[in-house]
Amino acid sequence: EESDAYFQSRPKESRIGALVSQQSAVISSRQMLEEKFAALSEQYANSEPQRPQHWGGYRLQPYRFEFWQGRPSRLHDRFQYTISQSAWLCNRLSP
Protein backbone atom coordinates (compact mmCIF):
# COMPACT_ATOMS: atom_id res chain seq x y z
CA GLU A 1 0.00 0.00 0.00
CA GLU A 2 2.79 2.41 0.90
CA SER A 3 4.66 1.65 -2.35
CA ASP A 4 1.45 2.17 -4.35
CA ALA A 5 0.79 5.52 -2.66
CA TYR A 6 4.36 6.72 -3.19
CA PHE A 7 4.36 5.56 -6.82
CA GLN A 8 1.16 7.53 -7.50
CA SER A 9 2.67 10.66 -5.88
CA ARG A 10 5.50 10.75 -8.43
CA PRO A 11 5.30 12.71 -11.71
CA LYS A 12 3.63 10.79 -14.53
CA GLU A 13 6.85 10.71 -16.59
CA SER A 14 8.67 9.08 -13.66
CA ARG A 15 5.94 6.45 -13.34
CA ILE A 16 6.16 5.67 -17.06
CA GLY A 17 9.95 5.51 -16.76
CA ALA A 18 9.54 2.90 -14.02
CA LEU A 19 7.46 0.79 -16.38
CA VAL A 20 10.09 1.10 -19.12
CA SER A 21 13.12 0.29 -16.98
CA GLN A 22 13.95 -3.07 -15.45
CA GLN A 23 16.54 -1.36 -13.25
CA SER A 24 20.11 -2.65 -13.60
CA ALA A 25 19.22 -5.06 -16.41
CA VAL A 26 21.55 -5.03 -19.44
CA ILE A 27 19.91 -3.22 -22.37
CA SER A 28 20.75 -3.08 -26.07
CA SER A 29 20.57 0.71 -26.46
CA ARG A 30 19.32 4.03 -25.19
CA GLN A 31 17.11 4.19 -28.28
CA MET A 32 15.21 1.10 -27.10
CA LEU A 33 14.42 2.90 -23.83
CA GLU A 34 13.28 6.03 -25.64
CA GLU A 35 11.04 4.02 -27.98
CA LYS A 36 9.42 2.12 -25.12
CA PHE A 37 8.96 5.40 -23.22
CA ALA A 38 7.27 7.03 -26.23
CA ALA A 39 4.95 4.05 -26.74
CA LEU A 40 3.92 3.93 -23.08
CA SER A 41 3.47 7.71 -22.93
CA GLU A 42 0.99 7.36 -25.77
CA GLN A 43 -0.69 4.36 -24.14
CA TYR A 44 -1.18 6.28 -20.88
CA ALA A 45 -2.03 9.65 -22.43
CA ASN A 46 -5.53 9.53 -20.90
CA SER A 47 -5.00 7.17 -17.97
CA GLU A 48 -2.71 6.64 -15.02
CA PRO A 49 -0.02 3.95 -14.99
CA GLN A 50 -0.10 1.53 -12.06
CA ARG A 51 2.93 0.48 -10.05
CA PRO A 52 4.77 -2.44 -11.65
CA GLN A 53 5.42 -5.49 -9.47
CA HIS A 54 9.19 -4.96 -9.59
CA TRP A 55 8.97 -1.37 -8.27
CA GLY A 56 9.30 -0.68 -4.56
CA GLY A 57 11.71 0.22 -1.87
CA TYR A 58 12.68 0.09 1.74
CA ARG A 59 12.03 2.63 4.45
CA LEU A 60 15.01 3.10 6.73
CA GLN A 61 14.51 4.76 10.07
CA PRO A 62 17.97 5.15 11.58
CA TYR A 63 18.36 5.94 15.24
CA ARG A 64 22.13 6.33 15.09
CA PHE A 65 24.78 6.83 12.43
CA GLU A 66 28.40 7.88 12.26
CA PHE A 67 30.56 9.90 9.89
CA TRP A 68 34.20 8.90 9.80
CA GLN A 69 37.02 10.70 7.97
CA GLY A 70 40.42 9.05 8.10
CA ARG A 71 43.68 10.90 8.57
CA PRO A 72 47.25 9.65 8.11
CA SER A 73 47.99 10.43 11.77
CA ARG A 74 45.15 8.07 12.78
CA LEU A 75 43.58 11.02 14.64
CA HIS A 76 40.46 10.43 12.56
CA ASP A 77 37.42 12.66 12.69
CA ARG A 78 34.37 10.78 13.96
CA PHE A 79 30.92 12.21 14.53
CA GLN A 80 28.02 10.20 15.86
CA TYR A 81 24.45 11.35 15.36
CA THR A 82 21.66 9.95 17.52
CA ILE A 83 18.00 10.83 17.48
CA SER A 84 16.29 12.00 20.63
CA GLN A 85 12.71 13.28 20.72
CA SER A 86 12.70 13.96 16.95
CA ALA A 87 15.95 15.93 17.04
CA TRP A 88 19.39 14.75 15.95
CA LEU A 89 22.18 15.16 18.50
CA CYS A 90 25.80 15.21 17.33
CA ASN A 91 28.78 14.12 19.39
CA ARG A 92 32.44 14.00 18.42
CA LEU A 93 33.95 10.59 19.16
CA SER A 94 37.52 9.74 20.00
CA PRO A 95 39.31 8.08 17.09
C-alpha positions as CSV (number, residue, x, y, z in Angstrom):
1,E,0.0,0.0,0.0
2,E,2.8,2.4,0.9
3,S,4.7,1.7,-2.3
4,D,1.4,2.2,-4.3
5,A,0.8,5.5,-2.7
6,Y,4.4,6.7,-3.2
7,F,4.4,5.6,-6.8
8,Q,1.2,7.5,-7.5
9,S,2.7,10.7,-5.9
10,R,5.5,10.7,-8.4
11,P,5.3,12.7,-11.7
12,K,3.6,10.8,-14.5
13,E,6.8,10.7,-16.6
14,S,8.7,9.1,-13.7
15,R,5.9,6.4,-13.3
16,I,6.2,5.7,-17.1
17,G,9.9,5.5,-16.8
18,A,9.5,2.9,-14.0
19,L,7.5,0.8,-16.4
20,V,10.1,1.1,-19.1
21,S,13.1,0.3,-17.0
22,Q,14.0,-3.1,-15.5
23,Q,16.5,-1.4,-13.2
24,S,20.1,-2.7,-13.6
25,A,19.2,-5.1,-16.4
26,V,21.6,-5.0,-19.4
27,I,19.9,-3.2,-22.4
28,S,20.8,-3.1,-26.1
29,S,20.6,0.7,-26.5
30,R,19.3,4.0,-25.2
31,Q,17.1,4.2,-28.3
32,M,15.2,1.1,-27.1
33,L,14.4,2.9,-23.8
34,E,13.3,6.0,-25.6
35,E,11.0,4.0,-28.0
36,K,9.4,2.1,-25.1
37,F,9.0,5.4,-23.2
38,A,7.3,7.0,-26.2
39,A,5.0,4.0,-26.7
40,L,3.9,3.9,-23.1
41,S,3.5,7.7,-22.9
42,E,1.0,7.4,-25.8
43,Q,-0.7,4.4,-24.1
44,Y,-1.2,6.3,-20.9
45,A,-2.0,9.6,-22.4
46,N,-5.5,9.5,-20.9
47,S,-5.0,7.2,-18.0
48,E,-2.7,6.6,-15.0
49,P,0.0,3.9,-15.0
50,Q,-0.1,1.5,-12.1
51,R,2.9,0.5,-10.1
52,P,4.8,-2.4,-11.6
53,Q,5.4,-5.5,-9.5
54,H,9.2,-5.0,-9.6
55,W,9.0,-1.4,-8.3
56,G,9.3,-0.7,-4.6
57,G,11.7,0.2,-1.9
58,Y,12.7,0.1,1.7
59,R,12.0,2.6,4.4
60,L,15.0,3.1,6.7
61,Q,14.5,4.8,10.1
62,P,18.0,5.1,11.6
63,Y,18.4,5.9,15.2
64,R,22.1,6.3,15.1
65,F,24.8,6.8,12.4
66,E,28.4,7.9,12.3
67,F,30.6,9.9,9.9
68,W,34.2,8.9,9.8
69,Q,37.0,10.7,8.0
70,G,40.4,9.1,8.1
71,R,43.7,10.9,8.6
72,P,47.3,9.7,8.1
73,S,48.0,10.4,11.8
74,R,45.2,8.1,12.8
75,L,43.6,11.0,14.6
76,H,40.5,10.4,12.6
77,D,37.4,12.7,12.7
78,R,34.4,10.8,14.0
79,F,30.9,12.2,14.5
80,Q,28.0,10.2,15.9
81,Y,24.4,11.3,15.4
82,T,21.7,9.9,17.5
83,I,18.0,10.8,17.5
84,S,16.3,12.0,20.6
85,Q,12.7,13.3,20.7
86,S,12.7,14.0,16.9
87,A,16.0,15.9,17.0
88,W,19.4,14.7,15.9
89,L,22.2,15.2,18.5
90,C,25.8,15.2,17.3
91,N,28.8,14.1,19.4
92,R,32.4,14.0,18.4
93,L,34.0,10.6,19.2
94,S,37.5,9.7,20.0
95,P,39.3,8.1,17.1
